[in-house]
Amino acid sequence: MKMRELEQRTGVHREVIRLYLRSGVIPEPDRPKRTVAIYREDHVQAIATVRKLQHESRLSLSQIKALMEGGGQQPRVDTTALDQLEQLVAHRAGEDQGPVTVASLLETYPSAASDTRILAAIGVLAVIETPDGDALSISDAQMVRIWGDMRKAGFDAHLDYTPEVLGFYVEAADFVGKWEATTFLERVTGRVEVGEAADLVEQALPLMLDFFGVLRQRAFFRHFDAIRGQAEA
């Protein structure tokens, strides 16, 4: 989109947007030509996040820039600042960038379109409608790729492995995520800075995912042996 449309979408004047660009709190636009700037959906989201941080958390642009870089003098985490924690972590991980079109996945993952529809129907991901067709957030696209790799490994229809089996993970992930979020809030609220909280989330989630994965693997083989024993008895 051009600057005029970005102004309309965000309600922010172009001079303010240019200030955000100079301050480094929103990403640079694509520039197919020296005098042409093309803005994406992630610019709309980034501007909304900056405005919310300015108005609700009373942060300056330099403070917001420091948060994005994981440093600077930052306020202690309170419930207002925590409203922006997800956006901050997503920005660092690059997950607030533009959506990934489903069509772009098809060459590597031929079943990506049908898998996307099924995964959306059972609540695993959300489809984004764009002028270029159906699209996914970066994390949702990664889930489609993971399932595509499962297919390549042999977990496909001939074994009755279809995306519907993943519905179980939605409830399980929600249960675990709720406990983790509750525990995290109890430990950090009022004790650490926002950037430090983002650091903790970035480090803890992958580590605890690995920890949980080891527990699942142990449980899998324990139950596998037990169920096989019952079947053979």
Steps between C-alpha positions, in 0.01 A plus 500: 500500500610861447540763772152642442335164568724443803384836640139398445546156654675627813355849544857627541637794297783426261741731682447301820553177306824641361604586855435138599716386208785734594475380862519136390183391680330376183663304215624661183265473199582306187658725239469354149619839371691782667193724510242227575419364846266204548360432846369168625250371754775476762541880476135542599549266795830660604354851496203384709739346754714815519191719549374274776836500677512879476149564623440221753850432633624859457821385329713726282618392157852449639359276775298302245811462284693379806228244573522365148876466533475342844670779692464850635340641812159342507202503734435212729247255365147577605175379348495790251852439373434128477228574247786564255719205595373276220554769236851567630602134494340456157691801368832358621423161348386655173151361546337840459611514137269463205287186463610197298271411210377142488583494129867556581503176702357277228820428310665345806181380668241398235229440763551839668165643383288207622705468819449870567123470463482202738734654758296820492177305545625331819639824641872436457558809284326800346483582130567861397325627188729715285490635142748223414273228635482312828799558725632402843702661773863387515432266793185356337690443175766317699234262636389421145862431407546273803194298405627488142827355629297244697336399173840461335608280790212263423230620738232539237157379398604138444559481877191709570720787614313811394515853648186428702707298749668825602180629658610337826801732513282812506349411836827364639696809391236730646521320836880514514515857365251623761703348782825645360350848454351499850828389656702754299274790597515405866880501491581809290229763557659800668841331521665528159516744210296444186806420291620251759157337502522468121847344536363249750210405271730462198734272691247311711249394237747305281670349807174389659384368163810280494437399862138413426612313188725272707213433741269419206756265347539312827123480540456384140728200538365416844143490370610340172646204687195476728247514217695251290519268798125517548441429131726195507353362823 
